[in-house]
Amino acid sequence: MKKRDNKLLTEKGNNMHINDLDAETIAKLGLTKEAAKPREYKFTKDQVRSNAMNVMAVISKLSQNERRRVLEHCMKINEV
């Protein structure tokens, strides 16, 4: 059988809709959908924002170009 869109073509060319298959066949074909579990972060978005503001406060006296260079260097150091 070949899969095309949501239909399977049998050897004889007859169309078979995916909903006509039983659960076992769908599982064997690997077409089952697993329920996506919600992402869990220990480091929340608010914590990221807060820390970003703290870092920016430390380098606030630098020009934008200098801040960019410093932050790029930080990223390079972080690549350990």
Chimera marker file (.cmm) of the C-alpha trace (Angstrom):
<marker_set name="trace">
<marker id="1" x="0.000" y="0.000" z="0.000" r="1" g="1" b="0" radius="0.5"/>
<marker id="2" x="1.148" y="3.530" z="-0.748" r="1" g="1" b="0" radius="0.5"/>
<marker id="3" x="0.160" y="6.580" z="1.233" r="1" g="1" b="0" radius="0.5"/>
<marker id="4" x="-1.067" y="9.657" z="-0.630" r="1" g="1" b="0" radius="0.5"/>
<marker id="5" x="-2.441" y="12.520" z="1.435" r="1" g="1" b="0" radius="0.5"/>
<marker id="6" x="-4.994" y="10.910" z="3.759" r="1" g="1" b="0" radius="0.5"/>
<marker id="7" x="-5.740" y="7.987" z="1.447" r="1" g="1" b="0" radius="0.5"/>
<marker id="8" x="-4.024" y="4.682" z="0.984" r="1" g="1" b="0" radius="0.5"/>
<marker id="9" x="-3.872" y="3.086" z="-2.431" r="1" g="1" b="0" radius="0.5"/>
<marker id="10" x="-4.242" y="-0.663" z="-2.483" r="1" g="1" b="0" radius="0.5"/>
<marker id="11" x="-2.449" y="-2.937" z="-4.944" r="1" g="1" b="0" radius="0.5"/>
<marker id="12" x="-5.431" y="-2.844" z="-7.298" r="1" g="1" b="0" radius="0.5"/>
<marker id="13" x="-5.558" y="0.961" z="-7.257" r="1" g="1" b="0" radius="0.5"/>
<marker id="14" x="-8.706" y="1.144" z="-5.140" r="1" g="1" b="0" radius="0.5"/>
<marker id="15" x="-8.789" y="4.080" z="-2.778" r="1" g="1" b="0" radius="0.5"/>
<marker id="16" x="-9.041" y="3.422" z="0.932" r="1" g="1" b="0" radius="0.5"/>
<marker id="17" x="-9.578" y="6.284" z="3.365" r="1" g="1" b="0" radius="0.5"/>
<marker id="18" x="-7.368" y="6.474" z="6.440" r="1" g="1" b="0" radius="0.5"/>
<marker id="19" x="-10.451" y="6.495" z="8.700" r="1" g="1" b="0" radius="0.5"/>
<marker id="20" x="-11.383" y="3.038" z="7.367" r="1" g="1" b="0" radius="0.5"/>
<marker id="21" x="-8.340" y="1.473" z="9.057" r="1" g="1" b="0" radius="0.5"/>
<marker id="22" x="-8.558" y="-0.090" z="12.497" r="1" g="1" b="0" radius="0.5"/>
<marker id="23" x="-6.483" y="1.212" z="15.414" r="1" g="1" b="0" radius="0.5"/>
<marker id="24" x="-3.959" y="-1.644" z="15.239" r="1" g="1" b="0" radius="0.5"/>
<marker id="25" x="-3.179" y="-1.014" z="11.549" r="1" g="1" b="0" radius="0.5"/>
<marker id="26" x="-2.843" y="2.719" z="12.145" r="1" g="1" b="0" radius="0.5"/>
<marker id="27" x="-0.403" y="2.024" z="14.998" r="1" g="1" b="0" radius="0.5"/>
<marker id="28" x="1.651" y="-0.358" z="12.835" r="1" g="1" b="0" radius="0.5"/>
<marker id="29" x="1.891" y="2.297" z="10.127" r="1" g="1" b="0" radius="0.5"/>
<marker id="30" x="3.126" y="4.789" z="12.718" r="1" g="1" b="0" radius="0.5"/>
<marker id="31" x="0.263" y="7.187" z="12.061" r="1" g="1" b="0" radius="0.5"/>
<marker id="32" x="-0.901" y="7.546" z="15.657" r="1" g="1" b="0" radius="0.5"/>
<marker id="33" x="-0.747" y="10.979" z="17.213" r="1" g="1" b="0" radius="0.5"/>
<marker id="34" x="0.781" y="11.205" z="20.640" r="1" g="1" b="0" radius="0.5"/>
<marker id="35" x="-0.618" y="13.839" z="22.938" r="1" g="1" b="0" radius="0.5"/>
<marker id="36" x="1.878" y="16.663" z="23.203" r="1" g="1" b="0" radius="0.5"/>
<marker id="37" x="2.805" y="17.328" z="26.778" r="1" g="1" b="0" radius="0.5"/>
<marker id="38" x="3.180" y="20.957" z="27.811" r="1" g="1" b="0" radius="0.5"/>
<marker id="39" x="6.713" y="22.271" z="28.089" r="1" g="1" b="0" radius="0.5"/>
<marker id="40" x="8.027" y="22.699" z="31.578" r="1" g="1" b="0" radius="0.5"/>
<marker id="41" x="10.754" y="25.231" z="32.244" r="1" g="1" b="0" radius="0.5"/>
<marker id="42" x="12.590" y="25.681" z="35.514" r="1" g="1" b="0" radius="0.5"/>
<marker id="43" x="13.833" y="29.068" z="34.270" r="1" g="1" b="0" radius="0.5"/>
<marker id="44" x="10.692" y="31.054" z="33.544" r="1" g="1" b="0" radius="0.5"/>
<marker id="45" x="10.278" y="33.768" z="30.921" r="1" g="1" b="0" radius="0.5"/>
<marker id="46" x="9.949" y="36.365" z="33.692" r="1" g="1" b="0" radius="0.5"/>
<marker id="47" x="13.251" y="35.243" z="35.200" r="1" g="1" b="0" radius="0.5"/>
<marker id="48" x="14.913" y="35.539" z="31.777" r="1" g="1" b="0" radius="0.5"/>
<marker id="49" x="13.553" y="39.061" z="31.332" r="1" g="1" b="0" radius="0.5"/>
<marker id="50" x="14.597" y="40.078" z="34.834" r="1" g="1" b="0" radius="0.5"/>
<marker id="51" x="18.137" y="38.791" z="34.385" r="1" g="1" b="0" radius="0.5"/>
<marker id="52" x="18.403" y="40.441" z="30.971" r="1" g="1" b="0" radius="0.5"/>
<marker id="53" x="17.463" y="43.788" z="32.536" r="1" g="1" b="0" radius="0.5"/>
<marker id="54" x="20.064" y="43.263" z="35.281" r="1" g="1" b="0" radius="0.5"/>
<marker id="55" x="22.768" y="42.606" z="32.693" r="1" g="1" b="0" radius="0.5"/>
<marker id="56" x="21.732" y="45.614" z="30.622" r="1" g="1" b="0" radius="0.5"/>
<marker id="57" x="21.826" y="47.807" z="33.752" r="1" g="1" b="0" radius="0.5"/>
<marker id="58" x="25.463" y="46.852" z="34.328" r="1" g="1" b="0" radius="0.5"/>
<marker id="59" x="26.475" y="47.790" z="30.768" r="1" g="1" b="0" radius="0.5"/>
<marker id="60" x="24.089" y="50.732" z="30.400" r="1" g="1" b="0" radius="0.5"/>
<marker id="61" x="26.900" y="53.309" z="30.243" r="1" g="1" b="0" radius="0.5"/>
<marker id="62" x="28.287" y="51.717" z="27.076" r="1" g="1" b="0" radius="0.5"/>
<marker id="63" x="27.173" y="52.733" z="23.613" r="1" g="1" b="0" radius="0.5"/>
<marker id="64" x="24.957" y="50.360" z="21.654" r="1" g="1" b="0" radius="0.5"/>
<marker id="65" x="27.917" y="49.225" z="19.542" r="1" g="1" b="0" radius="0.5"/>
<marker id="66" x="30.029" y="48.628" z="22.660" r="1" g="1" b="0" radius="0.5"/>
<marker id="67" x="27.192" y="46.684" z="24.305" r="1" g="1" b="0" radius="0.5"/>
<marker id="68" x="26.887" y="44.537" z="21.177" r="1" g="1" b="0" radius="0.5"/>
<marker id="69" x="30.615" y="43.770" z="21.244" r="1" g="1" b="0" radius="0.5"/>
<marker id="70" x="30.545" y="42.936" z="24.969" r="1" g="1" b="0" radius="0.5"/>
<marker id="71" x="27.500" y="40.677" z="24.599" r="1" g="1" b="0" radius="0.5"/>
<marker id="72" x="29.017" y="38.921" z="21.568" r="1" g="1" b="0" radius="0.5"/>
<marker id="73" x="32.146" y="38.296" z="23.629" r="1" g="1" b="0" radius="0.5"/>
<marker id="74" x="29.975" y="36.920" z="26.447" r="1" g="1" b="0" radius="0.5"/>
<marker id="75" x="28.348" y="34.535" z="23.974" r="1" g="1" b="0" radius="0.5"/>
<marker id="76" x="31.798" y="33.430" z="22.778" r="1" g="1" b="0" radius="0.5"/>
<marker id="77" x="32.942" y="32.806" z="26.363" r="1" g="1" b="0" radius="0.5"/>
<marker id="78" x="29.731" y="30.879" z="27.053" r="1" g="1" b="0" radius="0.5"/>
<marker id="79" x="30.476" y="28.396" z="24.215" r="1" g="1" b="0" radius="0.5"/>
<marker id="80" x="32.547" y="26.228" z="26.576" r="1" g="1" b="0" radius="0.5"/>
<link id1="1" id2="2" r="1" g="1" b="0" radius="0.2"/>
<link id1="2" id2="3" r="1" g="1" b="0" radius="0.2"/>
<link id1="3" id2="4" r="1" g="1" b="0" radius="0.2"/>
<link id1="4" id2="5" r="1" g="1" b="0" radius="0.2"/>
<link id1="5" id2="6" r="1" g="1" b="0" radius="0.2"/>
<link id1="6" id2="7" r="1" g="1" b="0" radius="0.2"/>
<link id1="7" id2="8" r="1" g="1" b="0" radius="0.2"/>
<link id1="8" id2="9" r="1" g="1" b="0" radius="0.2"/>
<link id1="9" id2="10" r="1" g="1" b="0" radius="0.2"/>
<link id1="10" id2="11" r="1" g="1" b="0" radius="0.2"/>
<link id1="11" id2="12" r="1" g="1" b="0" radius="0.2"/>
<link id1="12" id2="13" r="1" g="1" b="0" radius="0.2"/>
<link id1="13" id2="14" r="1" g="1" b="0" radius="0.2"/>
<link id1="14" id2="15" r="1" g="1" b="0" radius="0.2"/>
<link id1="15" id2="16" r="1" g="1" b="0" radius="0.2"/>
<link id1="16" id2="17" r="1" g="1" b="0" radius="0.2"/>
<link id1="17" id2="18" r="1" g="1" b="0" radius="0.2"/>
<link id1="18" id2="19" r="1" g="1" b="0" radius="0.2"/>
<link id1="19" id2="20" r="1" g="1" b="0" radius="0.2"/>
<link id1="20" id2="21" r="1" g="1" b="0" radius="0.2"/>
<link id1="21" id2="22" r="1" g="1" b="0" radius="0.2"/>
<link id1="22" id2="23" r="1" g="1" b="0" radius="0.2"/>
<link id1="23" id2="24" r="1" g="1" b="0" radius="0.2"/>
<link id1="24" id2="25" r="1" g="1" b="0" radius="0.2"/>
<link id1="25" id2="26" r="1" g="1" b="0" radius="0.2"/>
<link id1="26" id2="27" r="1" g="1" b="0" radius="0.2"/>
<link id1="27" id2="28" r="1" g="1" b="0" radius="0.2"/>
<link id1="28" id2="29" r="1" g="1" b="0" radius="0.2"/>
<link id1="29" id2="30" r="1" g="1" b="0" radius="0.2"/>
<link id1="30" id2="31" r="1" g="1" b="0" radius="0.2"/>
<link id1="31" id2="32" r="1" g="1" b="0" radius="0.2"/>
<link id1="32" id2="33" r="1" g="1" b="0" radius="0.2"/>
<link id1="33" id2="34" r="1" g="1" b="0" radius="0.2"/>
<link id1="34" id2="35" r="1" g="1" b="0" radius="0.2"/>
<link id1="35" id2="36" r="1" g="1" b="0" radius="0.2"/>
<link id1="36" id2="37" r="1" g="1" b="0" radius="0.2"/>
<link id1="37" id2="38" r="1" g="1" b="0" radius="0.2"/>
<link id1="38" id2="39" r="1" g="1" b="0" radius="0.2"/>
<link id1="39" id2="40" r="1" g="1" b="0" radius="0.2"/>
<link id1="40" id2="41" r="1" g="1" b="0" radius="0.2"/>
<link id1="41" id2="42" r="1" g="1" b="0" radius="0.2"/>
<link id1="42" id2="43" r="1" g="1" b="0" radius="0.2"/>
<link id1="43" id2="44" r="1" g="1" b="0" radius="0.2"/>
<link id1="44" id2="45" r="1" g="1" b="0" radius="0.2"/>
<link id1="45" id2="46" r="1" g="1" b="0" radius="0.2"/>
<link id1="46" id2="47" r="1" g="1" b="0" radius="0.2"/>
<link id1="47" id2="48" r="1" g="1" b="0" radius="0.2"/>
<link id1="48" id2="49" r="1" g="1" b="0" radius="0.2"/>
<link id1="49" id2="50" r="1" g="1" b="0" radius="0.2"/>
<link id1="50" id2="51" r="1" g="1" b="0" radius="0.2"/>
<link id1="51" id2="52" r="1" g="1" b="0" radius="0.2"/>
<link id1="52" id2="53" r="1" g="1" b="0" radius="0.2"/>
<link id1="53" id2="54" r="1" g="1" b="0" radius="0.2"/>
<link id1="54" id2="55" r="1" g="1" b="0" radius="0.2"/>
<link id1="55" id2="56" r="1" g="1" b="0" radius="0.2"/>
<link id1="56" id2="57" r="1" g="1" b="0" radius="0.2"/>
<link id1="57" id2="58" r="1" g="1" b="0" radius="0.2"/>
<link id1="58" id2="59" r="1" g="1" b="0" radius="0.2"/>
<link id1="59" id2="60" r="1" g="1" b="0" radius="0.2"/>
<link id1="60" id2="61" r="1" g="1" b="0" radius="0.2"/>
<link id1="61" id2="62" r="1" g="1" b="0" radius="0.2"/>
<link id1="62" id2="63" r="1" g="1" b="0" radius="0.2"/>
<link id1="63" id2="64" r="1" g="1" b="0" radius="0.2"/>
<link id1="64" id2="65" r="1" g="1" b="0" radius="0.2"/>
<link id1="65" id2="66" r="1" g="1" b="0" radius="0.2"/>
<link id1="66" id2="67" r="1" g="1" b="0" radius="0.2"/>
<link id1="67" id2="68" r="1" g="1" b="0" radius="0.2"/>
<link id1="68" id2="69" r="1" g="1" b="0" radius="0.2"/>
<link id1="69" id2="70" r="1" g="1" b="0" radius="0.2"/>
<link id1="70" id2="71" r="1" g="1" b="0" radius="0.2"/>
<link id1="71" id2="72" r="1" g="1" b="0" radius="0.2"/>
<link id1="72" id2="73" r="1" g="1" b="0" radius="0.2"/>
<link id1="73" id2="74" r="1" g="1" b="0" radius="0.2"/>
<link id1="74" id2="75" r="1" g="1" b="0" radius="0.2"/>
<link id1="75" id2="76" r="1" g="1" b="0" radius="0.2"/>
<link id1="76" id2="77" r="1" g="1" b="0" radius="0.2"/>
<link id1="77" id2="78" r="1" g="1" b="0" radius="0.2"/>
<link id1="78" id2="79" r="1" g="1" b="0" radius="0.2"/>
<link id1="79" id2="80" r="1" g="1" b="0" radius="0.2"/>
</marker_set>
